[in-house]
Amino acid sequence: MSLPAFYYFLDRDEKVTGGVLEFMFGPTAQSYYATSYPYKTRYADKHDVRLDARHLLPSTLEAGLSELKGCYIMNVAVNRQGAYFIYFSGNDARISNRIGGLNLSGPPQHKWLQDYDNMKRENDISSISFGETDEIYFIRATSPVKHEWIYDWSRAVSWLCDKAIKRRQNAAIRSCTFGPTDGWVLYGKDWHEWDGLALPKTLKDALEEGKNKQWTINKVVLNPRNSREYFLAYNNGHVYYAFHKDVFDKEFHKQFLKVLNEWMDRKNKATSEKYRLELHPESLDEEAFELAASTTPAAENPGHVNGQNYGTAGGATGYNSTNAISAAAPLPNGAPRVDNNAGGAAHVNGKPVGSVPPPVSSSQAEGGRRDRAHSRGFSLAKLFGTSDKRKAT
């Protein structure tokens, strides 16, 4: 079946952007996964290196990824029970997905699996994200017939998150990531919004900076089990992340930096505009790590979205976003910024320091419910001004 003209136009437009980062926080402490892939994997060189970085992944997920050696991993998610979802492009450039790690002999699976099965009957599921509990999730799929994104999300997301998804349902939602205590970030191609008392100040500063400067998020992930851990990458090369201090001295972090450089190399090969990787790492000590993992919400606090007070709503809480960090200024308390020059060696304040940048320590950096699940679609036809009569269900 031939594709409409606007679909080919979008295809070419996405090819130019170069590449995407994929990142995941695992279900246990210090569990991480990172990789990158081209926007359109069928354009990739057959000899393209497929790097990834892994640390303390569940054995079931580790086995699932090992079976896909040589494939591009385009989305990976794992819940606290160890059930996982992988969206990937195979060696033959065919895109597929799989789930695993399900405990079929245990208690009944949560509603996300029912929604997954229902959506997969007619659509290609391309992204899943889980929250603090298995009842919190966001699913994105692509309709192979109408070439539109379809969304399903749980009744357990906060009132403010549900409100934001409904408001943005026709604006090409790329994903929604969940932190603990109703923290969340929702984002699309040229917009993002967030809420949550649990979002750390460094992350909110980075989100505010990107919003004010109209930066595009390439990937953002919150750790639903630890309020201080996060990963945020903008298309222009600014990457912010907070990990446990121990992993910065391990092989994982070296491999993680190689993944970031591979991603930046892909972008620079695909466009005449050369980007520079600028890293903003934060190291979490044991005390901060444990406090963040046990953070609980203050239900009496007013809810906020992007720093705007929306009043108490469904238990969602937050506080005003602070002023953004200047792109040229050092991190809080004089901690240096780290960058590379178009894929070169890492730099601190313009001076080469080797491949592993010194992270900011955690002591340096300041730290409702829906009646039913919904499915919503974003029509690519709308993006180009063509008619779309599809009605959301």
Secondary structure, DSSP 8 states (H G I E B T S, - for coil): ----HHHHHHHHHHHHT-EEEEEEE-SSTT-EEEEEEESSGGGS-TT----EEEES--HHHHHHHHTTTTSEEEEEEE-TTS-EEEEEE-TTS-EEEEEE---TTSS---HHHHHHHHHHTTSEEEEEEE-SSTT-EEEEEE-TTT-EEEEEE-TTS-HHHHHHHHHHTTS-EEEEEE-STT-EEEEESS-EEEE-TTS-HHHHHHHHHHHHTT--EEEEEE-TT-TT-EEEEETTSEEEEEEEGGGGGSHHHHHHHHHHHHHHHHHHHH-SS----EEEEEEE-HHHHHHHHT----TTS-EEETTEEEE-BTTB----------TTS--GGG---EEESTT-SEEETTEEEESS---EETTTS-----SS-EEEEEEHHHHTT--------
